[in-house]
Structure formats: C-alpha cells, structure tokens
Amino acid sequence: MLSISPTTYLVPAMKVSPLTLSHQLLMLAEQADQAGLDRSARSLLKLAHTVCGDRPRRGLALDLD
C-alpha cells in the first residue's frame, strides 16, 4: 500500500518566470470573463498584477535623494 506523507512531493518544483506566470493568469482571466465568470476574472487579473508588481531591478542602483 502506498502512503504519502506531508513531506512527499508528487510533482518536482519548477521555476517559472514571473512574466510567463502573469501571462498565463491573464489568459485565464480573459477566458473566465468570456465565460461570464466576472468575479473569477477579476481575481485572476488581480493575481496577475501582483505576480509582476514593482520589484527592484537587479544591477540598478539609483540614488533618487
């Protein structure tokens, strides 16, 4: 008999680009909107915007003082 503990992972973790993830979320939001699922579409849109929110860019050091 197979038992799965909470520490067992069935799918290996993969790194996904935030841009790719937000694109997929936007596509799902569009499909949800077309299906008349307005609340789900808004939630997916909000999530897509938080994935690619304003983040500090690597290698940029701007002194705005």
N, CA, C, O and CB atoms as a CASP TS submission, in Angstrom:
PFRMAT TS
TARGET T0000
AUTHOR 0000-0000-0000
METHOD Language model
MODEL 1
PARENT N/A
ATOM      1  N   MET     1       0.836  -1.178   0.000  1.00  0.00           N
ATOM      2  CA  MET     1       0.000   0.000   0.000  1.00  0.00           C
ATOM      3  C   MET     1       0.887   1.249   0.000  1.00  0.00           C
ATOM      4  O   MET     1       1.865   1.330   0.742  1.00  0.00           O
ATOM      5  CB  MET     1      -0.954  -0.006   1.217  1.00  0.00           C
ATOM      6  N   LEU     2       0.532   2.204  -0.832  1.00  0.00           N
ATOM      7  CA  LEU     2       1.291   3.445  -0.962  1.00  0.00           C
ATOM      8  C   LEU     2       0.764   4.469   0.021  1.00  0.00           C
ATOM      9  O   LEU     2      -0.429   4.772   0.047  1.00  0.00           O
ATOM     10  CB  LEU     2       1.220   3.991  -2.401  1.00  0.00           C
ATOM     11  N   SER     3       1.661   4.994   0.823  1.00  0.00           N
ATOM     12  CA  SER     3       1.251   6.069   1.725  1.00  0.00           C
ATOM     13  C   SER     3       2.065   7.312   1.391  1.00  0.00           C
ATOM     14  O   SER     3       3.258   7.235   1.098  1.00  0.00           O
ATOM     15  CB  SER     3       1.440   5.659   3.225  1.00  0.00           C
ATOM     16  N   ILE     4       1.404   8.438   1.441  1.00  0.00           N
ATOM     17  CA  ILE     4       2.059   9.702   1.100  1.00  0.00           C
ATOM     18  C   ILE     4       2.072  10.570   2.343  1.00  0.00           C
ATOM     19  O   ILE     4       1.028  10.892   2.910  1.00  0.00           O
ATOM     20  CB  ILE     4       1.336  10.428  -0.087  1.00  0.00           C
ATOM     21  N   SER     5       3.255  10.937   2.750  1.00  0.00           N
ATOM     22  CA  SER     5       3.383  11.805   3.911  1.00  0.00           C
ATOM     23  C   SER     5       3.314  13.266   3.451  1.00  0.00           C
ATOM     24  O   SER     5       3.461  13.543   2.260  1.00  0.00           O
ATOM     25  CB  SER     5       4.715  11.521   4.675  1.00  0.00           C
ATOM     26  N   PRO     6       3.092  14.194   4.375  1.00  0.00           N
ATOM     27  CA  PRO     6       3.025  15.611   4.002  1.00  0.00           C
ATOM     28  C   PRO     6       4.315  16.133   3.372  1.00  0.00           C
ATOM     29  O   PRO     6       4.297  17.145   2.672  1.00  0.00           O
ATOM     30  CB  PRO     6       2.695  16.438   5.216  1.00  0.00           C
ATOM     31  N   THR     7       5.423  15.457   3.615  1.00  0.00           N
ATOM     32  CA  THR     7       6.687  15.919   3.052  1.00  0.00           C
ATOM     33  C   THR     7       6.976  15.312   1.684  1.00  0.00           C
ATOM     34  O   THR     7       7.990  15.643   1.070  1.00  0.00           O
ATOM     35  CB  THR     7       7.817  15.597   3.997  1.00  0.00           C
ATOM     36  N   THR     8       6.113  14.438   1.199  1.00  0.00           N
ATOM     37  CA  THR     8       6.297  13.827  -0.109  1.00  0.00           C
ATOM     38  C   THR     8       5.714  14.733  -1.181  1.00  0.00           C
ATOM     39  O   THR     8       4.571  15.177  -1.078  1.00  0.00           O
ATOM     40  CB  THR     8       5.644  12.432  -0.162  1.00  0.00           C
ATOM     41  N   TYR     9       6.495  15.000  -2.195  1.00  0.00           N
ATOM     42  CA  TYR     9       6.035  15.850  -3.292  1.00  0.00           C
ATOM     43  C   TYR     9       5.793  14.976  -4.516  1.00  0.00           C
ATOM     44  O   TYR     9       6.650  14.180  -4.899  1.00  0.00           O
ATOM     45  CB  TYR     9       7.070  16.979  -3.607  1.00  0.00           C
ATOM     46  N   LEU    10       4.642  15.125  -5.116  1.00  0.00           N
ATOM     47  CA  LEU    10       4.309  14.328  -6.281  1.00  0.00           C
ATOM     48  C   LEU    10       4.837  14.944  -7.566  1.00  0.00           C
ATOM     49  O   LEU    10       5.090  14.234  -8.539  1.00  0.00           O
ATOM     50  CB  LEU    10       2.819  14.150  -6.373  1.00  0.00           C
ATOM     51  N   VAL    11       5.005  16.259  -7.576  1.00  0.00           N
ATOM     52  CA  VAL    11       5.489  16.963  -8.762  1.00  0.00           C
ATOM     53  C   VAL    11       6.748  17.714  -8.379  1.00  0.00           C
ATOM     54  O   VAL    11       6.753  18.436  -7.382  1.00  0.00           O
ATOM     55  CB  VAL    11       4.406  17.936  -9.339  1.00  0.00           C
ATOM     56  N   PRO    12       7.821  17.559  -9.150  1.00  0.00           N
ATOM     57  CA  PRO    12       9.040  18.305  -8.819  1.00  0.00           C
ATOM     58  C   PRO    12       8.820  19.801  -8.975  1.00  0.00           C
ATOM     59  O   PRO    12       8.118  20.246  -9.883  1.00  0.00           O
ATOM     60  CB  PRO    12      10.208  17.851  -9.705  1.00  0.00           C
ATOM     61  N   ALA    13       9.418  20.558  -8.093  1.00  0.00           N
ATOM     62  CA  ALA    13       9.290  22.017  -8.151  1.00  0.00           C
ATOM     63  C   ALA    13      10.026  22.551  -9.373  1.00  0.00           C
ATOM     64  O   ALA    13      11.157  22.160  -9.658  1.00  0.00           O
ATOM     65  CB  ALA    13       9.840  22.674  -6.857  1.00  0.00           C
ATOM     66  N   MET    14       9.359  23.452 -10.085  1.00  0.00           N
ATOM     67  CA  MET    14       9.962  24.063 -11.272  1.00  0.00           C
ATOM     68  C   MET    14       9.924  25.569 -11.107  1.00  0.00           C
ATOM     69  O   MET    14       8.958  26.121 -10.579  1.00  0.00           O
ATOM     70  CB  MET    14       9.225  23.626 -12.578  1.00  0.00           C
ATOM     71  N   LYS    15      10.968  26.228 -11.557  1.00  0.00           N
ATOM     72  CA  LYS    15      10.991  27.679 -11.524  1.00  0.00           C
ATOM     73  C   LYS    15      10.313  28.198 -12.787  1.00  0.00           C
ATOM     74  O   LYS    15      10.602  27.748 -13.896  1.00  0.00           O
ATOM     75  CB  LYS    15      12.447  28.219 -11.401  1.00  0.00           C
ATOM     76  N   VAL    16       9.416  29.145 -12.597  1.00  0.00           N
ATOM     77  CA  VAL    16       8.690  29.742 -13.707  1.00  0.00           C
ATOM     78  C   VAL    16       8.915  31.244 -13.662  1.00  0.00           C
ATOM     79  O   VAL    16       8.867  31.863 -12.598  1.00  0.00           O
ATOM     80  CB  VAL    16       7.170  29.396 -13.648  1.00  0.00           C
ATOM     81  N   SER    17       9.155  31.809 -14.807  1.00  0.00           N
ATOM     82  CA  SER    17       9.347  33.251 -14.913  1.00  0.00           C
ATOM     83  C   SER    17       8.078  33.979 -14.471  1.00  0.00           C
ATOM     84  O   SER    17       6.980  33.556 -14.831  1.00  0.00           O
ATOM     85  CB  SER    17       9.725  33.648 -16.359  1.00  0.00           C
ATOM     86  N   PRO    18       8.201  35.063 -13.699  1.00  0.00           N
ATOM     87  CA  PRO    18       7.025  35.846 -13.322  1.00  0.00           C
ATOM     88  C   PRO    18       6.265  36.370 -14.547  1.00  0.00           C
ATOM     89  O   PRO    18       5.040  36.488 -14.510  1.00  0.00           O
ATOM     90  CB  PRO    18       7.441  37.013 -12.432  1.00  0.00           C
ATOM     91  N   LEU    19       6.976  36.681 -15.617  1.00  0.00           N
ATOM     92  CA  LEU    19       6.324  37.154 -16.827  1.00  0.00           C
ATOM     93  C   LEU    19       5.471  36.050 -17.453  1.00  0.00           C
ATOM     94  O   LEU    19       4.349  36.306 -17.891  1.00  0.00           O
ATOM     95  CB  LEU    19       7.367  37.656 -17.830  1.00  0.00           C
ATOM     96  N   THR    20       5.999  34.827 -17.497  1.00  0.00           N
ATOM     97  CA  THR    20       5.257  33.696 -18.041  1.00  0.00           C
ATOM     98  C   THR    20       4.039  33.395 -17.179  1.00  0.00           C
ATOM     99  O   THR    20       2.952  33.146 -17.700  1.00  0.00           O
ATOM    100  CB  THR    20       6.157  32.457 -18.145  1.00  0.00           C
ATOM    101  N   LEU    21       4.216  33.417 -15.877  1.00  0.00           N
ATOM    102  CA  LEU    21       3.109  33.149 -14.968  1.00  0.00           C
ATOM    103  C   LEU    21       2.017  34.201 -15.106  1.00  0.00           C
ATOM    104  O   LEU    21       0.836  33.859 -15.162  1.00  0.00           O
ATOM    105  CB  LEU    21       3.606  33.095 -13.529  1.00  0.00           C
ATOM    106  N   SER    22       2.395  35.474 -15.160  1.00  0.00           N
ATOM    107  CA  SER    22       1.385  36.521 -15.286  1.00  0.00           C
ATOM    108  C   SER    22       0.677  36.437 -16.628  1.00  0.00           C
ATOM    109  O   SER    22      -0.518  36.724 -16.706  1.00  0.00           O
ATOM    110  CB  SER    22       2.019  37.899 -15.114  1.00  0.00           C
ATOM    111  N   HIS    23       1.379  36.051 -17.684  1.00  0.00           N
ATOM    112  CA  HIS    23       0.748  35.888 -18.994  1.00  0.00           C
ATOM    113  C   HIS    23      -0.309  34.785 -18.935  1.00  0.00           C
ATOM    114  O   HIS    23      -1.410  34.955 -19.457  1.00  0.00           O
ATOM    115  CB  HIS    23       1.809  35.562 -20.075  1.00  0.00           C
ATOM    116  N   GLN    24       0.016  33.669 -18.308  1.00  0.00           N
ATOM    117  CA  GLN    24      -0.936  32.570 -18.185  1.00  0.00           C
ATOM    118  C   GLN    24      -2.157  32.991 -17.360  1.00  0.00           C
ATOM    119  O   GLN    24      -3.290  32.640 -17.689  1.00  0.00           O
ATOM    120  CB  GLN    24      -0.258  31.348 -17.546  1.00  0.00           C
ATOM    121  N   LEU    25      -1.913  33.742 -16.295  1.00  0.00           N
ATOM    122  CA  LEU    25      -3.014  34.214 -15.465  1.00  0.00           C
ATOM    123  C   LEU    25      -3.915  35.181 -16.231  1.00  0.00           C
ATOM    124  O   LEU    25      -5.136  35.147 -16.080  1.00  0.00           O
ATOM    125  CB  LEU    25      -2.474  34.888 -14.207  1.00  0.00           C
ATOM    126  N   LEU    26      -3.311  36.045 -17.056  1.00  0.00           N
ATOM    127  CA  LEU    26      -4.100  36.968 -17.874  1.00  0.00           C
ATOM    128  C   LEU    26      -4.942  36.219 -18.896  1.00  0.00           C
ATOM    129  O   LEU    26      -6.088  36.589 -19.149  1.00  0.00           O
ATOM    130  CB  LEU    26      -3.186  37.965 -18.583  1.00  0.00           C
ATOM    131  N   MET    27      -4.382  35.171 -19.482  1.00  0.00           N
ATOM    132  CA  MET    27      -5.147  34.364 -20.435  1.00  0.00           C
ATOM    133  C   MET    27      -6.327  33.689 -19.737  1.00  0.00           C
ATOM    134  O   MET    27      -7.428  33.644 -20.286  1.00  0.00           O
ATOM    135  CB  MET    27      -4.241  33.305 -21.100  1.00  0.00           C
ATOM    136  N   LEU    28      -6.106  33.166 -18.536  1.00  0.00           N
ATOM    137  CA  LEU    28      -7.190  32.549 -17.781  1.00  0.00           C
ATOM    138  C   LEU    28      -8.251  33.576 -17.400  1.00  0.00           C
ATOM    139  O   LEU    28      -9.446  33.283 -17.431  1.00  0.00           O
ATOM    140  CB  LEU    28      -6.644  31.870 -16.529  1.00  0.00           C
ATOM    141  N   ALA    29      -7.809  34.777 -17.040  1.00  0.00           N
ATOM    142  CA  ALA    29      -8.755  35.841 -16.698  1.00  0.00           C
ATOM    143  C   ALA    29      -9.626  36.198 -17.900  1.00  0.00           C
ATOM    144  O   ALA    29     -10.830  36.412 -17.757  1.00  0.00           O
ATOM    145  CB  ALA    29      -8.005  37.087 -16.198  1.00  0.00           C
ATOM    146  N   GLU    30      -9.022  36.263 -19.073  1.00  0.00           N
ATOM    147  CA  GLU    30      -9.776  36.569 -20.282  1.00  0.00           C
ATOM    148  C   GLU    30     -10.811  35.466 -20.574  1.00  0.00           C
ATOM    149  O   GLU    30     -11.950  35.754 -20.940  1.00  0.00           O
ATOM    150  CB  GLU    30      -8.816  36.737 -21.481  1.00  0.00           C
ATOM    151  N   GLN    31     -10.402  34.225 -20.408  1.00  0.00           N
ATOM    152  CA  GLN    31     -11.321  33.112 -20.642  1.00  0.00           C
ATOM    153  C   GLN    31     -12.456  33.112 -19.615  1.00  0.00           C
ATOM    154  O   GLN    31     -13.606  32.832 -19.953  1.00  0.00           O
ATOM    155  CB  GLN    31     -10.563  31.773 -20.594  1.00  0.00           C
ATOM    156  N   ALA    32     -12.131  33.424 -18.377  1.00  0.00           N
ATOM    157  CA  ALA    32     -13.156  33.488 -17.337  1.00  0.00           C
ATOM    158  C   ALA    32     -14.144  34.607 -17.639  1.00  0.00           C
ATOM    159  O   ALA    32     -15.348  34.442 -17.443  1.00  0.00           O
ATOM    160  CB  ALA    32     -12.515  33.700 -15.951  1.00  0.00           C
ATOM    161  N   ASP    33     -13.648  35.735 -18.113  1.00  0.00           N
ATOM    162  CA  ASP    33     -14.518  36.858 -18.467  1.00  0.00           C
ATOM    163  C   ASP    33     -15.450  36.476 -19.614  1.00  0.00           C
ATOM    164  O   ASP    33     -16.641  36.785 -19.584  1.00  0.00           O
ATOM    165  CB  ASP    33     -13.679  38.092 -18.852  1.00  0.00           C
ATOM    166  N   GLN    34     -14.905  35.809 -20.617  1.00  0.00           N
ATOM    167  CA  GLN    34     -15.713  35.388 -21.761  1.00  0.00           C
ATOM    168  C   GLN    34     -16.773  34.364 -21.352  1.00  0.00           C
ATOM    169  O   GLN    34     -17.832  34.280 -21.974  1.00  0.00           O
ATOM    170  CB  GLN    34     -14.816  34.803 -22.853  1.00  0.00           C
ATOM    171  N   ALA    35     -16.487  33.594 -20.315  1.00  0.00           N
ATOM    172  CA  ALA    35     -17.432  32.585 -19.825  1.00  0.00           C
ATOM    173  C   ALA    35     -18.455  33.184 -18.861  1.00  0.00           C
ATOM    174  O   ALA    35     -19.341  32.484 -18.370  1.00  0.00           O
ATOM    175  CB  ALA    35     -16.677  31.449 -19.137  1.00  0.00           C
ATOM    176  N   GLY    36     -18.327  34.482 -18.594  1.00  0.00           N
ATOM    177  CA  GLY    36     -19.272  35.139 -17.700  1.00  0.00           C
ATOM    178  C   GLY    36     -18.924  35.013 -16.234  1.00  0.00           C
ATOM    179  O   GLY    36     -19.759  35.295 -15.375  1.00  0.00           O
ATOM    180  N   LEU    37     -17.721  34.601 -15.936  1.00  0.00           N
ATOM    181  CA  LEU    37     -17.269  34.451 -14.551  1.00  0.00           C
ATOM    182  C   LEU    37     -16.521  35.706 -14.125  1.00  0.00           C
ATOM    183  O   LEU    37     -15.299  35.697 -13.971  1.00  0.00           O
ATOM    184  CB  LEU    37     -16.367  33.195 -14.391  1.00  0.00           C
ATOM    185  N   ASP    38     -17.273  36.783 -13.937  1.00  0.00           N
ATOM    186  CA  ASP    38     -16.669  38.087 -13.671  1.00  0.00           C
ATOM    187  C   ASP    38     -15.823  38.115 -12.403  1.00  0.00           C
ATOM    188  O   ASP    38     -14.729  38.679 -12.396  1.00  0.00           O
ATOM    189  CB  ASP    38     -17.741  39.127 -13.573  1.00  0.00           C
ATOM    190  N   ARG    39     -16.323  37.513 -11.343  1.00  0.00           N
ATOM    191  CA  ARG    39     -15.587  37.531 -10.078  1.00  0.00           C
ATOM    192  C   ARG    39     -14.256  36.785 -10.204  1.00  0.00           C
ATOM    193  O   ARG    39     -13.227  37.253  -9.717  1.00  0.00           O
ATOM    194  CB  ARG    39     -16.436  36.908  -8.958  1.00  0.00           C
ATOM    195  N   SER    40     -14.287  35.635 -10.854  1.00  0.00           N
ATOM    196  CA  SER    40     -13.050  34.870 -11.062  1.00  0.00           C
ATOM    197  C   SER    40     -12.086  35.624 -11.958  1.00  0.00           C
ATOM    198  O   SER    40     -10.878  35.623 -11.721  1.00  0.00           O
ATOM    199  CB  SER    40     -13.360  33.499 -11.668  1.00  0.00           C
ATOM    200  N   ALA    41     -12.621  36.268 -12.990  1.00  0.00           N
ATOM    201  CA  ALA    41     -11.772  37.039 -13.900  1.00  0.00           C
ATOM    202  C   ALA    41     -11.072  38.169 -13.157  1.00  0.00           C
ATOM    203  O   ALA    41      -9.882  38.404 -13.363  1.00  0.00           O
ATOM    204  CB  ALA    41     -12.600  37.604 -15.062  1.00  0.00           C
ATOM    205  N   ARG    42     -11.805  38.868 -12.296  1.00  0.00           N
ATOM    206  CA  ARG    42     -11.190  39.953 -11.517  1.00  0.00           C
ATOM    207  C   ARG    42     -10.114  39.424 -10.574  1.00  0.00           C
ATOM    208  O   ARG    42      -9.059  40.037 -10.416  1.00  0.00           O
ATOM    209  CB  ARG    42     -12.258  40.704 -10.714  1.00  0.00           C
ATOM    210  N   SER    43     -10.392  38.276  -9.948  1.00  0.00           N
ATOM    211  CA  SER    43      -9.403  37.691  -9.027  1.00  0.00           C
ATOM    212  C   SER    43      -8.138  37.283  -9.767  1.00  0.00           C
ATOM    213  O   SER    43      -7.031  37.519  -9.281  1.00  0.00           O
ATOM    214  CB  SER    43      -9.997  36.473  -8.300  1.00  0.00           C
ATOM    215  N   LEU    44      -8.291  36.677 -10.931  1.00  0.00           N
ATOM    216  CA  LEU    44      -7.131  36.268 -11.730  1.00  0.00           C
ATOM    217  C   LEU    44      -6.356  37.477 -12.222  1.00  0.00           C
ATOM    218  O   LEU    44      -5.125  37.460 -12.247  1.00  0.00           O
ATOM    219  CB  LEU    44      -7.571  35.411 -12.919  1.00  0.00           C
ATOM    220  N   LEU    45      -7.066  38.524 -12.614  1.00  0.00           N
ATOM    221  CA  LEU    45      -6.407  39.747 -13.068  1.00  0.00           C
ATOM    222  C   LEU    45      -5.604  40.385 -11.937  1.00  0.00           C
ATOM    223  O   LEU    45      -4.473  40.824 -12.139  1.00  0.00           O
ATOM    224  CB  LEU    45      -7.442  40.743 -13.609  1.00  0.00           C
ATOM    225  N   LYS    46      -6.191  40.430 -10.761  1.00  0.00           N
ATOM    226  CA  LYS    46      -5.500  40.980  -9.594  1.00  0.00           C
ATOM    227  C   LYS    46      -4.248  40.167  -9.268  1.00  0.00           C
ATOM    228  O   LYS    46      -3.195  40.728  -8.966  1.00  0.00           O
ATOM    229  CB  LYS    46      -6.441  41.012  -8.379  1.00  0.00           C
ATOM    230  N   LEU    47      -4.372  38.848  -9.331  1.00  0.00           N
ATOM    231  CA  LEU    47      -3.234  37.975  -9.060  1.00  0.00           C
ATOM    232  C   LEU    47      -2.130  38.176 -10.096  1.00  0.00           C
ATOM    233  O   LEU    47      -0.949  38.206  -9.749  1.00  0.00           O
ATOM    234  CB  LEU    47      -3.680  36.508  -9.042  1.00  0.00           C
ATOM    235  N   ALA    48      -2.508  38.314 -11.363  1.00  0.00           N
ATOM    236  CA  ALA    48      -1.520  38.530 -12.424  1.00  0.00           C
ATOM    237  C   ALA    48      -0.739  39.818 -12.191  1.00  0.00           C
ATOM    238  O   ALA    48       0.466  39.872 -12.438  1.00  0.00           O
ATOM    239  CB  ALA    48      -2.207  38.574 -13.795  1.00  0.00           C
ATOM    240  N   HIS    49      -1.419  40.843 -11.720  1.00  0.00           N
ATOM    241  CA  HIS    49      -0.738  42.120 -11.459  1.00  0.00           C
ATOM    242  C   HIS    49       0.190  42.029 -10.250  1.00  0.00           C
ATOM    243  O   HIS    49       1.225  42.695 -10.221  1.00  0.00           O
ATOM    244  CB  HIS    49      -1.766  43.232 -11.237  1.00  0.00           C
ATOM    245  N   THR    50      -0.157  41.226  -9.263  1.00  0.00           N
ATOM    246  CA  THR    50       0.720  41.099  -8.099  1.00  0.00           C
ATOM    247  C   THR    50       1.957  40.263  -8.417  1.00  0.00           C
ATOM    248  O   THR    50       3.012  40.461  -7.815  1.00  0.00           O
ATOM    249  CB  THR    50      -0.040  40.477  -6.929  1.00  0.00           C
ATOM    250  N   VAL    51       1.831  39.331  -9.359  1.00  0.00           N
ATOM    251  CA  VAL    51       2.976  38.493  -9.733  1.00  0.00           C
ATOM    252  C   VAL    51       4.085  39.347 -10.334  1.00  0.00           C
ATOM    253  O   VAL    51       5.258  39.162 -10.010  1.00  0.00           O
ATOM    254  CB  VAL    51       2.548  37.397 -10.732  1.00  0.00           C
ATOM    255  N   CYS    52       3.722  40.269 -11.199  1.00  0.00           N
ATOM    256  CA  CYS    52       4.713  41.132 -11.853  1.00  0.00           C
ATOM    257  C   CYS    52       4.609  42.552 -11.337  1.00  0.00           C
ATOM    258  O   CYS    52       4.656  43.506 -12.113  1.00  0.00           O
ATOM    259  CB  CYS    52       4.532  41.113 -13.375  1.00  0.00           C
ATOM    260  N   GLY    53       4.467  42.694 -10.036  1.00  0.00           N
ATOM    261  CA  GLY    53       4.406  44.020  -9.431  1.00  0.00           C
ATOM    262  C   GLY    53       5.751  44.707  -9.505  1.00  0.00           C
ATOM    263  O   GLY    53       6.720  44.150 -10.020  1.00  0.00           O
ATOM    264  N   ASP    54       5.801  45.900  -8.997  1.00  0.00           N
ATOM    265  CA  ASP    54       7.053  46.657  -8.991  1.00  0.00           C
ATOM    266  C   ASP    54       8.057  45.974  -8.086  1.00  0.00           C
ATOM    267  O   ASP    54       7.853  45.847  -6.879  1.00  0.00           O
ATOM    268  CB  ASP    54       6.819  48.114  -8.534  1.00  0.00           C
ATOM    269  N   ARG    55       9.128  45.545  -8.685  1.00  0.00           N
ATOM    270  CA  ARG    55      10.213  44.904  -7.943  1.00  0.00           C
ATOM    271  C   ARG    55      11.510  45.608  -8.284  1.00  0.00           C
ATOM    272  O   ARG    55      11.671  46.111  -9.396  1.00  0.00           O
ATOM    273  CB  ARG    55      10.305  43.382  -8.266  1.00  0.00           C
ATOM    274  N   PRO    56      12.435  45.649  -7.342  1.00  0.00           N
ATOM    275  CA  PRO    56      13.729  46.253  -7.667  1.00  0.00           C
ATOM    276  C   PRO    56      14.421  45.469  -8.769  1.00  0.00           C
ATOM    277  O   PRO    56      14.421  44.238  -8.760  1.00  0.00           O
ATOM    278  CB  PRO    56      14.626  46.320  -6.420  1.00  0.00           C
ATOM    279  N   ARG    57      14.999  46.172  -9.700  1.00  0.00           N
ATOM    280  CA  ARG    57      15.712  45.517 -10.795  1.00  0.00           C
ATOM    281  C   ARG    57      17.136  45.207 -10.363  1.00  0.00           C
ATOM    282  O   ARG    57      17.773  45.990  -9.659  1.00  0.00           O
ATOM    283  CB  ARG    57      15.711  46.402 -12.065  1.00  0.00           C
ATOM    284  N   ARG    58      17.620  44.057 -10.793  1.00  0.00           N
ATOM    285  CA  ARG    58      18.999  43.679 -10.471  1.00  0.00           C
ATOM    286  C   ARG    58      19.967  44.581 -11.223  1.00  0.00           C
ATOM    287  O   ARG    58      19.738  44.927 -12.382  1.00  0.00           O
ATOM    288  CB  ARG    58      19.264  42.190 -10.819  1.00  0.00           C
ATOM    289  N   GLY    59      21.019  44.946 -10.571  1.00  0.00           N
ATOM    290  CA  GLY    59      22.069  45.708 -11.229  1.00  0.00           C
ATOM    291  C   GLY    59      21.801  47.195 -11.298  1.00  0.00           C
ATOM    292  O   GLY    59      22.662  47.950 -11.749  1.00  0.00           O
ATOM    293  N   LEU    60      20.638  47.638 -10.867  1.00  0.00           N
ATOM    294  CA  LEU    60      20.342  49.071 -10.906  1.00  0.00           C
ATOM    295  C   LEU    60      20.467  49.627  -9.501  1.00  0.00           C
ATOM    296  O   LEU    60      19.845  49.130  -8.562  1.00  0.00           O
ATOM    297  CB  LEU    60      18.922  49.345 -11.488  1.00  0.00           C
ATOM    298  N   ALA    61      21.251  50.629  -9.373  1.00  0.00           N
ATOM    299  CA  ALA    61      21.376  51.321  -8.101  1.00  0.00           C
ATOM    300  C   ALA    61      21.120  52.798  -8.369  1.00  0.00           C
ATOM    301  O   ALA    61      22.022  53.529  -8.777  1.00  0.00           O
ATOM    302  CB  ALA    61      22.790  51.087  -7.445  1.00  0.00           C
ATOM    303  N   LEU    62      19.914  53.222  -8.142  1.00  0.00           N
ATOM    304  CA  LEU    62      19.552  54.608  -8.401  1.00  0.00           C
ATOM    305  C   LEU    62      19.464  55.360  -7.087  1.00  0.00           C
ATOM    306  O   LEU    62      18.814  54.907  -6.144  1.00  0.00           O
ATOM    307  CB  LEU    62      18.219  54.698  -9.171  1.00  0.00           C
ATOM    308  N   ASP    63      20.106  56.488  -7.028  1.00  0.00           N
ATOM    309  CA  ASP    63      20.041  57.342  -5.857  1.00  0.00           C
ATOM    310  C   ASP    63      19.123  58.507  -6.203  1.00  0.00           C
ATOM    311  O   ASP    63      19.516  59.421  -6.928  1.00  0.00           O
ATOM    312  CB  ASP    63      21.467  57.837  -5.418  1.00  0.00           C
ATOM    313  N   LEU    64      17.904  58.470  -5.685  1.00  0.00           N
ATOM    314  CA  LEU    64      16.923  59.487  -6.032  1.00  0.00           C
ATOM    315  C   LEU    64      16.803  60.566  -4.975  1.00  0.00           C
ATOM    316  O   LEU    64      15.871  61.368  -5.022  1.00  0.00           O
ATOM    317  CB  LEU    64      15.586  58.854  -6.256  1.00  0.00           C
ATOM    318  N   ASP    65      17.725  60.605  -4.020  1.00  0.00           N
ATOM    319  CA  ASP    65      17.669  61.631  -2.963  1.00  0.00           C
ATOM    320  C   ASP    65      18.099  62.982  -3.468  1.00  0.00           C
ATOM    321  O   ASP    65      18.109  63.950  -2.708  1.00  0.00           O
ATOM    322  CB  ASP    65      18.540  61.235  -1.789  1.00  0.00           C
TER
END
